[in-house]
Amino acid sequence: MDLASSIFYEYVIIVEGHSEKIFYEFLLNKNESFKKKLGDKNLFIMCNSGIHFKEKVSLLKKLCKKVIVLTDNDF
């Protein structure tokens, strides 16, 4: 579902799991400093449910999306 929703946004931030998605959505909505650093961008936070990002990143780039992948260092 997230992949289909992401086509409507210019920027896509891909995170590993649901808890990271909730965390970054919270920051976007509640933390003015975080929101200010990102600017007024049309962005979507996508849950990847794992560490295999290559296919989604490749597809999103073919759709001319600007992609950011946020992970911890466990892969």
N, C-alpha and C positions, 0 to 999 in steps of 0.2 A: 504494500500500500504506500509506503514512504517513497518508493521509486517513482510511482505514478504521480504522486503529489509534487515531487521535486521539479517536474518539468515546467511548472508555473513560476519558478523563481530564477533569478539571475545567479545567485550564489547558493551553494549547497555545502553545508558542513556535515561531514560524515563522522559519526561517533560509534564506538564499539557496541554499546548496549543501551537498554532502556533507561537505566539509572543515569548514564551520562547525558542522554537526551533530555531527561527531566531536569538535571542539574543545569545544563547550558540554557535551556528554555527559561528556567527560573532566573538565571543571571541576566538574560536579555530583557526580561520583564521587570525585574526588581532592582538591578544594580546599575545605577546611572553611569558609573565609571566604565563598566564593561560595554554598555550600550554606546557610550561616547567613542570608545576605541574602535568599535566596528562601524561607526557612522550610521548613516540612514540608508542602509543597504537592504535590498529586497532579498532576504535570505531565508533558507529553510534548514532545519537541523534534522538530519536523517539518521535513524538507528540502523546499523548494519548487522546486528546480532552476531558478532564475531570479528575476526581479524582479517578476513579475506576481502580486501577492498578493490583489488585491481580491476575486476570486471565492471563494477559499478562506476569507478572513476573513469575508466575508458569510455563507457557508454555516455556518461554525463558530459565528458569533454567533447564527444562527437555531437552532442546536442548544444554545444557552445555554452556550457555552464562553467562558472568559475568554482572549482572544487577545493575544499580544505578538509584534510583528514586529521582528526584529533584522536590520538591513542595514548595509552600508557605503554610502557616499554616491556610488555610481557609476550611479545611474539617474536 
